[in-house]
Amino acid sequence: MRNWNDDPFTKKAKRENYEARSIYKLEEIDRRERVMAGVTHVLDLGAAPGSWTQYCLKKIPKQGKVIAVDLAPMGFQHPQVVFLQEPIEKLDLGSIIGNTEIDLVLSDMAPKTTGVHDTDVARSFELASIALDCAKRFLKPGGTFIVKLFMGESFEEYRSLLRASFEQVRVIRPESTRKHSREIFFVAKGFKKPL
């Protein structure tokens, strides 16, 4: 049994008052890909406990908003965060942001792992597909989508889905990803909104 409290990124997150160590994954993605540049409105899917939302709050302007969605509660509140505790499939942002379109959609969602590789990969693909559907609904033209996927046989299929809707698709495995983890992140830029 691993003791995650010995993990340097977990210790750093506690020291810096972040909800989870995953903040450093988004921080690295942003450093490498400048995904937060010019971003005002963010949709954070599977946001709890809230470390990616915390990172976004450091980067967006005062008039910006993060719409955080999860079935589990968030670990904090903030005036620039609208938290929706509901299923992503039922999401309706019209009453919250009106006609404003989202600049950036994030999904750090992962299934509860079973230890059975094929099952976990299939569930990860399912969550990533739900996140992509959501991104297609709410992203502005030219917007960016960042999504986690477990590596497996569905990798190429998912990359093809992204390439059909975005100008540029990159794959990143942040340094703070645990060594045994099969997760990677797609950074999809330049959303091509259907006419």
N, C-alpha and C positions, 0 to 999 in steps of 0.2 A: 504493500500500500504506500503510495507516494504521499509525502507531506508537503502540500503546496505552500505552507507557511514559510518553508525554506527557500522558495522561489524568489530570486532577486526582484523580479517585476512586481510580484505580489507585495513584497516589503516596500518597494518604492511607491506603489499606489497607496498603501496605508499611510506612509510618511507624508505624501502629498495630498492626502484627503480626497482621493478619487474612489468611486464606488467599486471599481474592478480594474484588474491589470490590463484588460483589453483596450484601455485608453491608449496604450503605447503602440498598439497595432494601427489605429487610426492616425495617430500622430506621425508614425513613419510613412504611412501611405500618403498623407498630406505633404510631408516633407519631400517625398520623391515625386509626387504627381501634382502638387499644388491644387488639390481638389476643393479647398475652401476659398480660393481666390474669387472675390466678387459675389460670394454666396450670402443671401439674406434669409431665405426660407429653406429649412431642412425638414425632411420627413425621416424619422429614425424608427425603423421597424424592428420589433423585438428589442426594445430599448432598455428594459430593466436589466440590471439595477440602475443603469444610467451613466456609465462612464463615457460612452460616445457622445451622449447629449452634453455632458459636462465639457468635453473638448470643443464641441461646436459653439457653446456659449462663450468660450474664450475668443472665438474667431469671427462670429457674426456681429454686425453693427447693432446699436441700441434699438433700432426699429425692427430688427430681425426677430424671427420666431423659429423655435424647434417644436415640431409636432412629434411627440414621442408616443409610440403605440406598443402595448404589450398586455398580455393576460395577467402577468405578475405585476405587483406594485413597484413603483419607482422608489429609489432610496432617498430622494430629496425633492424639493419644490423650488421653482424659480419663476419670477414674473414673465420671463420670455419663453417659458416652456408651457405648452398645452399638452397635458397627458391624457391619453384616451385608453382606458382599460377595457379593451374589446378586441374581438377577432379582426385581423387585418382584412379578411375577405369582406367584412361588412363596413369597411371604412367609407365615410362620407365627409369630405373636408369642406364642402360648400358652405356650411354654416360657420366654419371657423375662419377660413381665409377668403371666402367669396370667390372672386375671379382670379385671385393671385395664384400664380403657378409656382411650383416647387423647383428650386435650383438644384437641389441635391437630395437623392434618396439613398439612405443607408440601410443595410441589412446585415447584422451580425448574428442572425438567427441560426440556431443549431438544434437538431433534434435531441431528445433525451437518448443517449447512446445505449445500445443493447450489448455491444461487444461483438455482434455479428456484422462483419464488414459489409456484406451486400445489403443488409437491412438498413444499416446506418447511412450508407451512401445513397440509397433510394430515398430515404426520408429527408436527407439533406437536399437532394435534387428537388423534391416536392416543395420544401420550404423556399428554396431559391426561386422556383418557378412562380410561387405565389407572390414573392417579393417583386419579381420582374413584371408580373401582371399589374401590380400596384404602381410600380415605377412608370409603366406605360400610361396609366390613367392620370397620374398627377404631375409628372415631370414637364417642365417647359421645354420647347424646342432648344436643342443645344445643351440641355442639362446633363448631369452626371449621376451615375448609379454605381454604388459600391456594394458588393454582395459576397458573402462567404459561401463556399461550397466544399464539401469533403471530396478529396480526390478519389476517382474511381471511373468506372466505365461510362458514366454519364457526362464526364468532363467535356469531351468534344461536342456532344449534342448541345450542352448548355452554352458553350462558347459560340456555336453557330446561331443559337437563338439570340444571343447578345449582338452578334455581328449584323444580324438582320435589322436591328433597331438602333444601333449606335455607329458613329463614324469610326471610333477607335476603341479597341478592347485590349487591355493589358492584364497580365496575371502577376500577382505579388504574393510572396510568402514573407510576412514581416519577421524581423529578428526575434521579436518577443513571443512568437508562436512557440508553443512547447514542442520539444524535439520529437516526441512520439506522435504528435498530432498530424492528422491527414488534411487539415484545413488549408485552403488557399483563398485568396480574395481576387475577384475580378474587379477591375476599375474600367467602367464603360463610359466613354465621354462622347458628347455630340449627339444627343438623342434626336432621332429622326421621327418627329411626330407624324403619324399618318394624316393625310389630308382629309 
